[in-house]
Amino acid sequence: MSAATDTDEGAAMSSRPLEGLTVLDLTTALAGPYATLLLGGLGARVIKIENPATGGDAARNNSPYLTPNGMQVTRGSEADMSVSMLSRGRNKESITLDLKRPEGRATLLDLAARADILVENYSAGVTGRLGIDYATLRTVNPALIYTSISGFGADGGEGRAMDTIIQALSGVMMTAGEPGAGPVRFGLPIGDLSAPLFATIGTLAAVVHRQQTGLGQHVDVSMLGSLTSLVASEPFDAFEEIGLPVRTGEHVPRLAPFGTFAAADGWFALCAPTDKFARGVLASLGDPALLGDERFARRDGRVEHADALHGLIADWARDLPLATAIEALEGNDVPVAEVRDPAAALRDERVRERGEVVKLALPDGQEAADVYGPGMPFLMSGADIGLTRPAPRLGQHTVEVLQSVLGYSPDRIDTLKREGVL
């Protein structure tokens, strides 16, 4: 086979991996919308279906809001947009549809008959009561891929599954912090973010499977299972069995030297579990005798004497300017970095140049001054991906979608509006 020409490669780059696929987005808040955000960034047409009776996605009412006068805690007018929605609503079209009304359910079934993927994150049992569950929709479209994101799985009960609840149940709160201290809630909503990542993986696998079989399927993702599976990636139970502490605070003794340390004007993190990196740390401390100290010559010894080793590093760094401490460690080839706050991290040119963090824009396309959101967290050499279209206002595309996808007449759409279905 001949090598691809520049023309072939250019043509490939103009296409998007999921171009031609239509996704019905029945999600709200964060766990579901992040999954559909990624699908939209990969090129799928995402039609976000929002309830007109409740004001749409709950994220539309998340403070803060971007207003003509800048960022505000409260919404002053309908034109003000939640930053959450500006971020999670990109690359999506918004239509309003009351699924509790028979006409709304019938319209959804019409859409499902023409769609490729549906993503929902209702509490378990709700879709059945509405008559829009997988068993119902597969009768109108056997090729439909139906992805559910719920707290405990599609058959896991109806308990409320907010991020903090999932963090508490998964055990992750007891993996950080000092031994004996209270649980630590991750500032990042890791429960809400891990489930949509697995949902996206499962959905894409179902797309590939459908190419082989012609059939869709139900992709069932549990928030609790997603986060607990990540907790299980580290053998915490084995650590406890052999006497290694699970919670170690700022340092990780089993990988010593490893952790975060305070300098005079900030914090740095270092990771030096190998003999080579550990020697670099010892060389940085400025005491030649440490390089010959048998306690720290091998990994097992460093683990056994981790408190002493971490104490030496802490004493050395305490009165040094942060830049000086980092320069010394980098000069000895130690993996080290400043501990930054989120605002500084989002402005790192490395992630901005790669499009992993991008500026947000208002629905009219006007770029929001110094307001950032996630971009696509990976690059592809042979395809065009990205979150380039701003979030829509509630119901912005209702008429367009119903006409272009379903062929509804203006009179029919007007009737649905008058009856409160749209």
Secondary structure as GFF3:
##gff-version 3
##sequence-region A 1 422
A	DSSP	alpha_helix	6	13	.	.	.	ID=ss1
A	DSSP	beta_strand	22	26	.	.	.	ID=ss2
A	DSSP	alpha_helix	31	41	.	.	.	ID=ss3
A	DSSP	beta_strand	45	50	.	.	.	ID=ss4
A	DSSP	three_ten_helix	58	61	.	.	.	ID=ss5
A	DSSP	beta_strand	65	67	.	.	.	ID=ss6
A	DSSP	beta_strand	70	72	.	.	.	ID=ss7
A	DSSP	beta_strand	81	82	.	.	.	ID=ss8
A	DSSP	alpha_helix	83	88	.	.	.	ID=ss9
A	DSSP	beta_strand	92	96	.	.	.	ID=ss10
A	DSSP	alpha_helix	102	112	.	.	.	ID=ss11
A	DSSP	beta_strand	117	120	.	.	.	ID=ss12
A	DSSP	alpha_helix	126	130	.	.	.	ID=ss13
A	DSSP	alpha_helix	134	140	.	.	.	ID=ss14
A	DSSP	beta_strand	145	150	.	.	.	ID=ss15
A	DSSP	alpha_helix	163	170	.	.	.	ID=ss16
A	DSSP	three_ten_helix	172	174	.	.	.	ID=ss17
A	DSSP	alpha_helix	190	213	.	.	.	ID=ss18
A	DSSP	beta_strand	218	222	.	.	.	ID=ss19
A	DSSP	alpha_helix	223	231	.	.	.	ID=ss20
A	DSSP	alpha_helix	236	241	.	.	.	ID=ss21
A	DSSP	three_ten_helix	253	255	.	.	.	ID=ss22
A	DSSP	beta_strand	258	263	.	.	.	ID=ss23
A	DSSP	beta_strand	266	271	.	.	.	ID=ss24
A	DSSP	alpha_helix	275	284	.	.	.	ID=ss25
A	DSSP	three_ten_helix	288	292	.	.	.	ID=ss26
A	DSSP	three_ten_helix	294	296	.	.	.	ID=ss27
A	DSSP	alpha_helix	299	304	.	.	.	ID=ss28
A	DSSP	alpha_helix	306	317	.	.	.	ID=ss29
A	DSSP	alpha_helix	322	331	.	.	.	ID=ss30
A	DSSP	beta_strand	336	338	.	.	.	ID=ss31
A	DSSP	alpha_helix	342	346	.	.	.	ID=ss32
A	DSSP	alpha_helix	349	353	.	.	.	ID=ss33
A	DSSP	beta_strand	357	361	.	.	.	ID=ss34
A	DSSP	beta_strand	367	374	.	.	.	ID=ss35
A	DSSP	alpha_helix	398	404	.	.	.	ID=ss36
A	DSSP	alpha_helix	410	418	.	.	.	ID=ss37
###
